[in-house]
């Protein structure tokens, strides 16, 4: 089973993406901001990250930059 992190501050988008991925057999981890996303990424073996660009606090591009320092996980950016 593949682990996917979905990070978005919009609950409706987060819920929708999670439903589609779970129906395809993925294990989904959720985050609602950049700090949560980094925490999940540090503590979980992830195979892909779906990441919103525009989030309050730490945006998706900053999260991507921080993740790239230590990990080479595929990232799909949502806008």
C-alpha positions, 0 to 999 in steps of 0.5 A: 500500500502506498502512503500519500500526504494531502495538505490543503487548508480547504476542508472540502478539497482535502475531503474530496482528494482523500475520498478519491485516493482511498477508493483507489487503495492509498493510505491517506495522511492529512494536513491542513497547513505547512507545519503539519505537513512537515511533521507528517513527512518527518514521521511517516514513510510517504510515497507522494505528497499532494500539496496546496500552494496557497496556504496561510502561514507556510505556503506550499512552495516553502514546504516544498523547499524544506522537504527537498533538503532531506527527501526526494518524495514526488510532490504534486502542487495544487493551485 
